[in-house]
Amino acid sequence: MAPPLPLPLLALLLLPVPTGAGRRAATPNGAPANLTVAVVLPERNVSYAWAWPRVGPALSLALEALERGEPPLLPRPFSVRVEFMSSELEGACSEYVAPLNAVDLKLYHDPDVLFGPGCVYPAASVGRFASHWRLPLITGGAVAAGFSRKREHYSTTVRTGPSAPKLGAFVSHLHAHFNWSARAVLLYVDRKTDDRPYYFTVEGVYQELQDGNNLTVTVHIYSPEEGGPDTAVHFIKANGRVVYLCGPPEMLRQIMQLAQQENLTNGDYVFFYLDVFGESLRGDSARDPFKPWQESPGQDSGLREAFQMVLVITYYEPQNPEYQHFQTQLILRAKQKFGVQLNYSLMNLVAGCFYDGMLLYAMVLNETLREGGSKKNATHIIEKMRDRKFQGVTGLVSMDSNNDRDTDFNLWAMSDPKTGQYEVVGHYSGVEKQIHWLGRPIPWVKGAPPLDNPPCVFDVDDPSCDKTPLSMLAIVALGTGLTFVMFGISSFLIFRKLMLEKELASMLWRIRWDELQFGSPERYHKAAGSRLTLSLRGSSYGSLMTTHGKYQIFANTGHFKGNVVAIKHINKKRIELTRQVLFELKHMRDIQFNHLTRFIGACIDPPNICIITEYCPRGSLQDVLENESINLDWMFRYSLINDIVKGMAFLHNSIIGHHGSLKSSNCVVDSRFVLKITDYGLASFRSPSDNEDTHALYAKKLWTAPELLQKGHLPTPGMQKADVYSFGIIVQEVALRNGPFYIEGMDLSPKEIVQKVRNSQKPFFRPSIDIGVHSEELAVLMERCWAQEPAERPDFSQIKIFIRRFNKEGSTSILDNLLSRMEQYANNLEKLVEERTQAYLEEKRKAENLLYQILPHSVAEQLKRGETVRAEAFDSVTIYFSDIVGFTALSAESTPMQVVMLLNDLYTCFDAIIDNFDVYKVETIGDAYMVVSGLPVRNGKLHAREIVRMALALLEAVKTFKIRHRPNDQLHLRIGIHTGPVCAGVVGLKMPRYCLFGDTVNTASRMESNGQALKIHVSSATKEVLDEFGCFELELRGDVEMKGKGKMRTYWLLGERKDP
């Protein structure tokens, strides 16, 4: 058994179907009549006409037809096995995978015939192997002219489909018919990727015209980049009148649009569009059928008249009923067996050619076997295919002596210039080698075909071109005119020189230091209103400051002639006003552009040397990106990126030429949210780079290109490419909003990043790209911008096209774009105001809660309303005092931290209990705890009941209270209570306190100090109030001597009786 194949194998196995009852299949020499067919084609990509989902159903239908044939083309019974392997790698034809799989098929299955490949490069490799193996290779593809050299490399290759040399033969007949024998122009797209279909299509035309007809054929490769279409049209204009175009339909429409602008559609030029599969004639959502000039259905794009001189060349689509039935069955079987939905198109012709290839091989094999030959005799089989004709599913199949099929073509032209509808005007028969005109006229603009080489247009040196000498009078007149012109030009140049010197001497840019005002900018900010406060790190403007939280001001700002300006101080002692410096200042003053900050002037008064520029109040792009409160959608981001591109494109095309220090902190945003580039030009004013090894220095170099890090300075073209690198870093910064040179999963310092970039070791060190956050097109742009080789980086004119291409939403008008920016900023402000309001309300609630804990609620409300809290007398309140017996000794035996923890635990417990009663905690001093009831809100005589109930609760709690550092000890709480009148009020401005004054306070304190541990000491005044409730149990203690009071009768509170 063969070992497993190294690449995925898809095998279509057609089981034997017996055709004779009880007979064993055998060849005349007695060998079993089994056939192994190998197929090497693209497995999934149906954009190839020879893809397996297209050809597989066709081969299946062909084998079924062979089985049904009467008489049968193969001996019966006969078993056919089809072994398929892919020539595709990552969705494209691979010249490496195809030969490897062909070798595997040969090694493990020893096929009798090989079908495919269809792509040129894989077919070239496999074809050489097949020739070496003496294995017939039949393909409906492999259109390149190189396969015509059968004797040298491809002796066993048979092409049953169209080929480029046959297209060249058709074009040669067109030239003969229209009497074009001098020159032609070939223009094609060559992406140099995949299989280069357009290149190999025009190759056959070129060889036939250049070598076969001895024409002067000039070739141009079309580029879709900016300037490419214009270059192509100018190339056509300079080299010929008969033009062949080969590329996608978009290229055709773009070329014809420019040709119309250059007046190349006036009838002097004819354009042949090589569209072999008729892609431009198919109708779809973009255009109506048979109208290649359309860009959208039902609309006239203005190209209809230009396309009057465009003729389209396609393959001929068979009209026989067998092909129509085959095409229907092909689409049905592709859907059922391969899950692929095919359409009715000329691409199905190639599948039909593979079908006919199977029929051809079966016929020749049958004849060979009947003659006593072997299916392994490839040379004999190949020779029998030459010059063979038979009726296939695609009509008459005619093989030439080189085993290439004669191919038919159609010529299409605009049959009705009013409607723009295309129809077939000519049919080329590859068998007859002639064009059959169908009687429909070609709508030549000038009534006849154009000349391919009009006299004195391309051959200007031809002696036949008349060069009439000028008369003496004409010479004198011309000389006089030239003299006046030269005098006028000289006068203008002299005047311009004088004006330039006058402007340099006037020094209109100069600003004196005393003209700048640095006073309080209150007037400006009152007019400006409230703004966001940003943080501007590393900006040319410096840092931002906030005054009273009302507005933002730049540290380096001032007022000049009543306007706020940005001032950048230069670290130089003085500036020498050389001619070079004067020109730099003049150029800066001359530059005016929306996306560059306006240069106002410069101050050169030592030691205050500075540059004064336009002030942009929204801060830098770096600030906007780092401010998470600003929401940036992709339309806004693309708008910012586009502003940078416009500014840099203008700067690079100006006399300044480059920036040299482009970074996000040098991109500032004005009040209308227009991004402007600053800190450009004035090289003489710039201080040399700081050589200190500081974090800030390396942070400024994160945007710097590697070649600039290595050399320090470059010529202007090199500096422009360095600016493109810096732009790429800014784009990544805008896309991810994670700071400059963000690298996922790595935490490197700016110094480490700069050193890695400067070292330029492969793989080159670059920031991270996250396609999940931004588009793949933007990632490609970033990678191109920070390419290691400066020559590989695009310029800003190209970048502008890229941005416009994948930013479809950004194609709105300037006004709409500005309104969108302002609307988004307003939404950001609303969200920010709402967040700040919620934060303010939360802080207000916290402050109020804290205030309510410091002062009584009613007193706090008076203070909040701005009212003065006056002292108030209360006739009757009850005051509670308590302390801890032995607290001094306990404190001496504990650490200060343990004492603090003890009191905190105890008073936290007490505070939780007193919340259940109508009382107010006055203060705690050390171990003393003071509580009052009956103020500031009077509660009648309930104050005595509330206090004693609270005292009983506190006493119960203290009995179970555990001391953390002394869990076996119990606290001994001593309580004293007294009732009487007091005066209360707020005392002090700093840390105000609600204090009680009066003899009642002193008496309550004496009640506590003369009490006993774990007992509640009550005065007779309190007892009288409690007796009115009739639910409290008290015990007479007797008369007690108290300091300052004499003897007082007191009681012990024992508890409260519960209702029966």
Sequence and secondary structure as in RCSB ss.txt:
>XXXX:A:sequence
MAPPLPLPLLALLLLPVPTGAGRRAATPNGAPANLTVAVVLPERNVSYAWAWPRVGPALSLALEALERGEPPLLP
RPFSVRVEFMSSELEGACSEYVAPLNAVDLKLYHDPDVLFGPGCVYPAASVGRFASHWRLPLITGGAVAAGFSRK
REHYSTTVRTGPSAPKLGAFVSHLHAHFNWSARAVLLYVDRKTDDRPYYFTVEGVYQELQDGNNLTVTVHIYSPE
EGGPDTAVHFIKANGRVVYLCGPPEMLRQIMQLAQQENLTNGDYVFFYLDVFGESLRGDSARDPFKPWQESPGQD
SGLREAFQMVLVITYYEPQNPEYQHFQTQLILRAKQKFGVQLNYSLMNLVAGCFYDGMLLYAMVLNETLREGGSK
KNATHIIEKMRDRKFQGVTGLVSMDSNNDRDTDFNLWAMSDPKTGQYEVVGHYSGVEKQIHWLGRPIPWVKGAPP
LDNPPCVFDVDDPSCDKTPLSMLAIVALGTGLTFVMFGISSFLIFRKLMLEKELASMLWRIRWDELQFGSPERYH
KAAGSRLTLSLRGSSYGSLMTTHGKYQIFANTGHFKGNVVAIKHINKKRIELTRQVLFELKHMRDIQFNHLTRFI
GACIDPPNICIITEYCPRGSLQDVLENESINLDWMFRYSLINDIVKGMAFLHNSIIGHHGSLKSSNCVVDSRFVL
KITDYGLASFRSPSDNEDTHALYAKKLWTAPELLQKGHLPTPGMQKADVYSFGIIVQEVALRNGPFYIEGMDLSP
KEIVQKVRNSQKPFFRPSIDIGVHSEELAVLMERCWAQEPAERPDFSQIKIFIRRFNKEGSTSILDNLLSRMEQY
ANNLEKLVEERTQAYLEEKRKAENLLYQILPHSVAEQLKRGETVRAEAFDSVTIYFSDIVGFTALSAESTPMQVV
MLLNDLYTCFDAIIDNFDVYKVETIGDAYMVVSGLPVRNGKLHAREIVRMALALLEAVKTFKIRHRPNDQLHLRI
GIHTGPVCAGVVGLKMPRYCLFGDTVNTASRMESNGQALKIHVSSATKEVLDEFGCFELELRGDVEMKGKGKMRT
YWLLGERKDP
>XXXX:A:secstr
     SS EEEEE      STT     TTS   EEEEEEEE SS TTSTT HHHHHHHHHHHHHHHHH SS SS 
SS EEEEEEEE EETTEE TTHHHHHHHHHHHHH  SEEE   SHHHHHHHHHHHHHHT  EEES    GGGG T
TTT TTEEE S  HHHHHHHHHHHHHHHT  SEEEEEEE   STT HHHHHHHHHHHIIIIIS  EEEEEEE  S
TTHHHHHHHHHHHH SEEEEES HHHHHHHHHHHHHTTTTSSS EEEEE TT GGGS BTTB TT TT SSTT  
 S TTGGGGEEEEEE    SHHHHHHHHHHHHHHHHHH     SSTTHHHHHHHHHHHHHHHHHHHHHHHTT  T
T HHHHHHHHTT EEEETTEEEEB TTSBB   EEEEEEEETTTTEEEEEEEEETTTTEEEE S     TTSS  
 SS TTTS TT TTS      HHHHHHHHHHHHHHHHHHHHHHHHHHHHHHHHHHHTTTB  GGGEE S  HHHH
HHH         S TT  EEEETTTEEEETTEEEETTEEEEEEE   S     HHHHHHHHHHHH   TTB  EE
EEEEETTEEEEEEE  TT BHHHHHH TTS   HHHHHHHHHHHHHHHHHHHHSSS   S   GGGEEE TTS E
EE S S GGG      S  HHHHHHTTT  HHHHHHS   HHHHHHHHHHHHHHHHHHHHH S TT  TT    H
HHHHHHHHHT SS       TTTS HHHHHHHHHHT SSGGGS  HHHHHHHHHHH GGGGS HHHHHHHHHHHH
HHHHHHHHHHHHHHHHHHHHHHHHHHHHHS HHHHHHHHTT     EEEEEEEEEEEEETTHHHHHHTS HHHHH
HHHHHHHHHHHHHHTTSS EEEEEETTEEEEEES SS  TTHHHHHHHHHHHHHHHHHHS   SS TT    EEE
EEEEEEEEEEEE SSS EEEEESHHHHHHHHHHHTS TTEEEEEHHHHHHHHTT  EEEEEEEEEEETTTEEEEE
EEEEEE    
